[in-house]
Amino acid sequence: MCTKEEIITLIELAKRLEKTDPTDAARQYFLAAEALVRGAREHPEEERTYLELAQKSFLKGKELRDKRVQMKKLVKGKSEIMFEDIGGLEDLKSEIRMKIIEPFKRPDLFNFYGKKAGGGILMYGPPGCGKSLMAKATANEAGANFIQVKSSDLKSKFVGETEKNIAELFEKAREKQPTIIFFDEFESLGSDRTDAPAHDKSAVAQLLTEMDGMEAKEQQILLLAATNEPWSVDVALRREGRFGVTLFIPPPDLEARREILQIHLANRPIEHLDYDVLVRLTEGFSGADLKAMCEMATDIPLKESFETGERRKISMEDLREGIKKTKSVLRQWFAKASEQVKRRKLQEDFSELIKMSETEKEMAVIN
């Protein structure tokens, strides 16, 4: 049986452990809750007081435990994907090797020239063009620990919780270096603070604090962020020393589309295919569009086999049909992106996006 003083000691210990060891803190809160329930039975004259304290202690322990479970869900292990598994983007891969991979692999050489690994890189471009795949492959090529998190999952409606989640994420990254943290949907977390609510401003401020502290301690932590809305990212986050490097991830060009199609069709039964025709027909398709098109084309002979009992290979006609059914959103995205960038006078910051938008306009007129 625990005395009232011993129960108070358990709760005080739990409070001290909340930041350093939340798992043990949750355990102490649960132990205190159990002791308080027993105390309610042993002291009927104070039953209500004991049970109220027991409920508060249990809920606090549950909150800490649930938060740890949520953080584990946010952090995803790295896949085995490498640059060779991503079609095209050769210039981009070369740039990433120089700015990210080699500094991680050869810090002594970069230190000799006064350069170091770390900092932040913002990848932007239309949806479905390989930003997330590029981040995973970068971590594998660099041999770094990889933490992937959706920015929207870090945000909480409760005051101060978003900041705590950000702090915990960076603490986890510091435990095992070198580490790459990849923020997907970054515009959700790092949105422009000009007209943002107070809690969004606090989240950006916390992120800036963590990034500044990371550089001061010379930690081997690199931040990668991906967004379809670069114009929405706060300007303070895009400064040198933070996400000072911005990389445009363009739609796949002709040769990249050929390579992507070959990757997606490599392990499928196919007839002789005219890839020259296919890459022309898929002008304006993203990598995700090409994958979806291959899936639709594959479904045609697959469904036929259910009825006929015969297996036939995927044909050019199947792929043509898949292309007809695939509706790409790239042109709509470029039109919106160009409008937003020009309205906010950010043409110099995102010059590649503007140039590609003009190309897309010209292609639309020709077609």
C-alpha positions as CSV (number, residue, x, y, z in Angstrom):
1,M,0.0,0.0,0.0
2,C,1.3,3.5,-1.0
3,T,0.9,6.3,1.4
4,K,-0.3,9.7,0.2
5,E,3.3,11.0,0.4
6,E,4.6,8.1,-1.8
7,I,1.8,8.8,-4.3
8,I,2.8,12.5,-4.5
9,T,6.4,11.4,-5.0
10,L,5.4,9.2,-7.9
11,I,3.5,12.1,-9.6
12,E,6.4,14.5,-9.0
13,L,8.8,12.0,-10.5
14,A,6.6,11.6,-13.5
15,K,6.5,15.4,-14.1
16,R,10.3,15.5,-14.0
17,L,10.6,12.7,-16.5
18,E,8.1,14.1,-19.1
19,K,10.7,15.7,-21.3
20,T,13.7,13.4,-20.7
21,D,11.9,10.0,-20.7
22,P,8.2,10.3,-21.6
23,T,7.8,6.5,-21.7
24,D,8.9,6.1,-18.0
25,A,6.9,9.2,-17.1
26,A,3.7,7.6,-18.5
27,R,4.5,4.5,-16.4
28,Q,4.9,6.5,-13.2
29,Y,1.6,8.3,-13.9
30,F,-0.2,4.9,-14.4
31,L,1.4,3.6,-11.1
32,A,0.2,6.7,-9.3
33,A,-3.3,6.2,-10.8
34,E,-3.5,2.6,-9.5
35,A,-2.3,3.7,-6.1
36,L,-4.9,6.4,-5.9
37,V,-7.7,4.0,-6.9
38,R,-6.6,1.7,-4.0
39,G,-6.4,4.7,-1.7
40,A,-10.1,5.6,-2.6
41,R,-11.1,2.2,-1.3
42,E,-9.1,2.5,1.8
43,H,-10.2,6.0,2.6
44,P,-14.0,6.2,1.8
45,E,-14.2,9.6,3.4
46,E,-11.9,11.0,0.7
47,E,-13.0,8.7,-2.1
48,R,-14.0,11.5,-4.5
49,T,-10.7,13.4,-4.1
50,Y,-8.7,10.2,-4.7
51,L,-10.7,9.2,-7.8
52,E,-10.4,12.7,-9.3
53,L,-6.6,12.6,-8.9
54,A,-6.5,9.0,-10.2
55,Q,-8.4,10.1,-13.4
56,K,-6.1,13.1,-13.9
57,S,-3.0,10.9,-13.5
58,F,-4.3,8.2,-15.8
59,L,-5.2,10.7,-18.5
60,K,-1.8,12.3,-18.3
61,G,-0.1,8.9,-18.6
62,K,-2.3,8.0,-21.6
63,E,-1.6,11.4,-23.3
64,L,2.2,10.7,-23.0
65,R,1.9,7.1,-24.2
66,D,-0.4,8.1,-27.2
67,K,2.1,10.8,-28.2
68,R,5.0,8.3,-28.3
69,V,2.8,6.0,-30.4
70,Q,2.0,8.8,-32.8
71,M,5.6,9.8,-33.1
72,K,6.6,6.2,-34.0
73,K,3.9,6.2,-36.7
74,L,5.3,9.4,-38.1
75,V,8.8,8.1,-38.4
76,K,9.1,5.6,-41.2
77,G,12.0,3.4,-42.0
78,K,14.0,3.9,-45.2
79,S,13.2,1.8,-48.2
80,E,15.9,0.3,-50.5
81,I,15.2,2.7,-53.4
82,M,18.3,4.1,-55.1
83,F,18.9,6.8,-57.8
84,E,19.0,4.0,-60.5
85,D,15.4,3.1,-59.6
86,I,14.2,6.7,-60.5
87,G,13.9,7.4,-64.1
88,G,15.5,10.6,-65.5
89,L,16.4,13.7,-63.4
90,E,20.1,13.1,-64.0
91,D,21.1,16.8,-63.6
92,L,19.2,16.9,-60.3
93,K,20.8,13.7,-59.1
94,S,24.2,15.1,-59.8
95,E,23.4,18.3,-57.9
96,I,22.1,16.3,-54.9
97,R,25.3,14.2,-54.9
98,M,27.4,17.4,-54.7
99,K,25.3,19.2,-52.1
100,I,24.1,16.3,-49.9
101,I,25.6,12.8,-50.5
102,E,29.3,13.6,-50.8
103,P,29.4,15.9,-47.8
104,F,27.8,13.1,-45.7
105,K,30.2,10.5,-47.1
106,R,33.4,12.6,-47.1
107,P,33.1,15.2,-44.3
108,D,36.9,15.5,-44.0
109,L,37.3,16.7,-47.6
110,F,34.5,19.2,-47.3
111,N,35.9,20.4,-43.9
112,F,39.2,21.0,-45.7
113,Y,37.4,23.4,-48.1
114,G,35.4,25.0,-45.3
115,K,32.2,23.3,-46.2
116,K,30.1,20.9,-44.1
117,A,27.1,18.6,-44.3
118,G,23.8,19.7,-42.8
119,G,21.3,22.5,-43.4
120,G,18.1,22.4,-45.4
121,I,17.0,21.8,-49.0
122,L,13.6,22.6,-50.3
123,M,12.4,20.5,-53.3
124,Y,9.4,21.9,-55.2
125,G,7.5,21.1,-58.3
126,P,4.2,19.6,-59.5
127,P,2.6,16.6,-57.8
128,G,3.7,13.1,-58.8
129,C,7.1,14.0,-60.2
130,G,9.3,12.1,-57.7
131,K,10.0,14.4,-54.8
132,S,9.4,11.8,-52.1
133,L,11.2,9.1,-54.0
134,M,14.2,11.4,-54.5
135,A,14.3,12.1,-50.7
136,K,14.3,8.3,-49.9
137,A,16.9,7.6,-52.5
138,T,19.1,10.4,-51.3
139,A,19.2,9.0,-47.8
140,N,20.1,5.6,-49.1
141,E,22.8,6.9,-51.4
142,A,24.3,8.9,-48.5
143,G,24.1,6.0,-46.0
144,A,22.1,8.2,-43.6
145,N,19.4,7.5,-41.1
146,F,16.1,8.5,-42.7
147,I,13.1,10.0,-40.9
148,Q,10.0,10.8,-43.1
149,V,7.2,12.8,-41.6
150,K,4.1,14.5,-43.1
151,S,4.1,18.1,-41.8
152,S,0.3,18.0,-41.3
153,D,0.7,15.1,-38.9
154,L,3.0,17.2,-36.6
155,K,0.4,19.9,-36.2
156,S,-2.1,19.8,-33.3
157,K,-5.1,21.8,-32.3
158,F,-3.9,22.0,-28.7
159,V,-1.7,25.0,-27.7
160,G,2.0,24.1,-27.6
161,E,1.6,20.5,-28.9
162,T,2.9,21.3,-32.4
163,E,6.0,22.8,-30.9
164,K,6.6,19.8,-28.7
165,N,6.2,17.4,-31.6
166,I,8.8,19.4,-33.6
167,A,11.2,19.4,-30.7
168,E,10.8,15.6,-30.2
169,L,11.4,15.0,-33.9
170,F,14.7,16.8,-33.8
171,E,15.7,15.0,-30.6
172,K,15.1,11.7,-32.3
173,A,17.2,12.8,-35.2
174,R,20.1,13.7,-32.9
175,E,20.1,10.3,-31.3
176,K,21.4,8.7,-34.5
177,Q,23.5,10.8,-36.9
178,P,24.0,11.3,-39.7
179,T,20.3,11.7,-40.2
180,I,18.1,13.1,-43.0
181,I,14.6,14.4,-41.9
182,F,12.2,14.6,-44.8
183,F,9.2,16.9,-44.4
184,D,6.4,16.0,-46.9
185,E,3.7,18.6,-47.6
186,F,6.0,21.2,-46.1
187,E,3.6,24.1,-46.9
188,S,1.4,22.8,-44.1
189,L,4.0,23.3,-41.4
190,G,6.1,26.1,-42.8
191,S,3.4,28.3,-44.1
192,D,3.8,32.1,-44.6
193,R,3.3,33.8,-41.2
194,T,2.1,37.1,-42.6
195,D,-1.6,36.4,-42.2
196,A,-1.3,33.1,-40.3
197,P,-3.0,32.2,-36.9
198,A,-0.9,32.5,-33.8
199,H,-0.4,28.7,-33.4
200,D,1.0,28.5,-37.0
201,K,3.4,31.3,-36.3
202,S,4.6,29.5,-33.2
203,A,5.2,26.3,-35.1
204,V,7.4,28.1,-37.7
205,A,9.2,29.9,-34.9
206,Q,9.9,26.5,-33.2
207,L,11.2,25.0,-36.5
208,L,13.5,28.0,-36.9
209,T,14.8,27.6,-33.4
210,E,15.6,23.9,-34.0
211,M,17.4,24.7,-37.3
212,D,19.5,27.5,-35.8
213,G,20.5,25.3,-32.9
214,M,21.3,22.4,-35.2
215,E,23.8,24.6,-37.1
216,A,25.3,26.0,-33.9
217,K,26.1,22.5,-32.6
218,E,27.5,21.4,-36.0
219,Q,25.2,18.3,-36.0
220,Q,25.1,16.0,-39.0
221,I,21.4,16.5,-39.7
222,L,20.1,17.4,-43.1
223,L,16.6,18.6,-43.7
224,L,14.8,17.9,-46.9
225,A,11.4,19.3,-47.6
226,A,9.0,18.8,-50.4
227,T,6.1,21.0,-51.5
228,N,3.7,21.6,-54.4
229,E,3.2,25.2,-53.1
230,P,6.6,26.8,-52.7
231,W,5.1,30.3,-52.7
232,S,3.3,29.4,-49.5
233,V,6.5,28.7,-47.5
234,D,7.6,31.4,-45.1
235,V,10.4,33.5,-46.4
236,A,12.4,33.1,-43.2
237,L,12.6,29.4,-43.8
238,R,14.0,29.9,-47.3
239,R,17.0,32.0,-46.1
240,E,20.6,30.7,-46.3
241,G,21.5,28.4,-43.5
242,R,17.9,27.1,-43.3
243,F,16.2,25.9,-46.5
244,G,18.5,28.1,-48.4
245,V,18.8,25.7,-51.4
246,T,15.8,25.2,-53.5
247,L,15.7,22.4,-56.1
248,F,13.0,22.3,-58.8
249,I,11.7,18.8,-59.6
250,P,10.4,19.1,-63.1
251,P,8.0,16.7,-65.0
252,P,9.9,13.9,-66.7
253,D,11.3,14.8,-70.2
254,L,11.2,12.5,-73.2
255,E,14.1,10.3,-72.2
256,A,13.0,10.2,-68.5
257,R,9.5,9.0,-69.6
258,R,11.0,6.2,-71.6
259,E,13.0,5.1,-68.6
260,I,10.1,5.3,-66.2
261,L,7.9,3.3,-68.6
262,Q,10.6,0.6,-68.9
263,I,10.9,0.5,-65.1
264,H,7.1,0.0,-64.6
265,L,6.8,-2.5,-67.4
266,A,10.0,-4.5,-66.6
267,N,8.4,-7.4,-64.8
268,R,5.2,-7.6,-66.8
269,P,4.4,-9.8,-69.8
270,I,4.6,-7.4,-72.8
271,E,4.6,-7.6,-76.6
272,H,7.0,-5.6,-78.6
273,L,6.4,-2.0,-77.7
274,D,7.2,1.1,-79.7
275,Y,8.6,3.3,-76.9
276,D,9.2,6.2,-79.3
277,V,5.4,6.4,-79.8
278,L,4.6,5.9,-76.2
279,V,6.9,8.8,-75.0
280,R,5.4,11.1,-77.5
281,L,1.8,10.2,-76.5
282,T,2.6,10.8,-72.8
283,E,3.9,14.4,-73.2
284,G,2.8,16.3,-70.1
285,F,2.5,13.2,-67.9
286,S,4.1,13.1,-64.4
287,G,5.9,10.0,-63.1
288,A,2.7,9.2,-61.1
289,D,0.6,9.5,-64.3
290,L,2.9,7.1,-66.1
291,K,2.6,4.5,-63.3
292,A,-1.2,4.8,-63.2
293,M,-1.3,4.5,-67.0
294,C,0.7,1.2,-66.9
295,E,-1.6,-0.1,-64.2
296,M,-4.7,0.7,-66.3
297,A,-3.1,-0.9,-69.4
298,T,-2.3,-4.1,-67.4
299,D,-5.8,-4.4,-66.1
300,I,-7.2,-4.8,-69.7
301,P,-5.7,-8.2,-70.5
302,L,-5.9,-9.3,-66.8
303,K,-9.7,-8.8,-66.8
304,E,-10.0,-10.6,-70.2
305,S,-8.2,-13.6,-68.8
306,F,-11.0,-13.9,-66.1
307,E,-13.5,-14.4,-69.0
308,T,-11.5,-16.3,-71.5
309,G,-9.2,-18.3,-69.3
310,E,-6.3,-17.4,-71.6
311,R,-3.3,-15.2,-70.8
312,R,-2.1,-12.7,-73.3
313,K,0.6,-10.1,-73.1
314,I,0.2,-6.4,-72.7
315,S,0.0,-4.8,-76.1
316,M,0.5,-1.3,-77.6
317,E,-3.3,-1.0,-77.9
318,D,-3.7,-1.6,-74.2
319,L,-1.2,1.1,-73.4
320,R,-2.9,3.5,-75.9
321,E,-6.1,2.9,-74.1
322,G,-4.4,3.5,-70.7
323,I,-3.1,6.8,-72.0
324,K,-6.6,7.9,-73.1
325,K,-8.0,7.2,-69.7
326,T,-5.2,9.0,-67.8
327,K,-6.0,12.6,-67.0
328,S,-2.9,14.6,-66.0
329,V,-3.1,17.7,-63.8
330,L,0.3,19.1,-64.7
331,R,-1.0,21.9,-66.9
332,Q,-3.5,23.1,-64.3
333,W,-0.8,23.0,-61.7
334,F,1.6,25.1,-63.8
335,A,-1.1,27.6,-64.5
336,K,-1.9,28.0,-60.8
337,A,1.7,28.0,-59.8
338,S,2.7,30.7,-62.3
339,E,-0.2,32.9,-61.2
340,Q,0.7,32.6,-57.5
341,V,4.4,33.2,-58.0
342,K,3.8,36.3,-60.1
343,R,1.2,37.7,-57.7
344,R,3.6,37.4,-54.8
345,K,6.5,38.8,-56.9
346,L,8.6,35.7,-56.4
347,Q,9.7,35.2,-60.0
348,E,13.4,35.4,-59.1
349,D,13.1,32.8,-56.4
350,F,11.3,30.3,-58.6
351,S,12.6,31.2,-62.1
352,E,12.7,27.5,-63.2
353,L,9.0,27.1,-62.4
354,I,8.1,30.3,-64.5
355,K,10.2,29.1,-67.4
356,M,8.6,25.6,-67.4
357,S,5.1,27.3,-67.1
358,E,5.8,29.2,-70.3
359,T,6.8,26.0,-72.1
360,E,3.6,24.3,-70.9
361,K,1.6,27.2,-72.3
362,E,3.3,26.9,-75.7
363,M,2.7,23.1,-75.7
364,A,-1.0,23.7,-75.0
365,V,-1.3,26.1,-77.9
366,I,0.4,23.7,-80.3
367,N,-1.8,20.8,-79.2
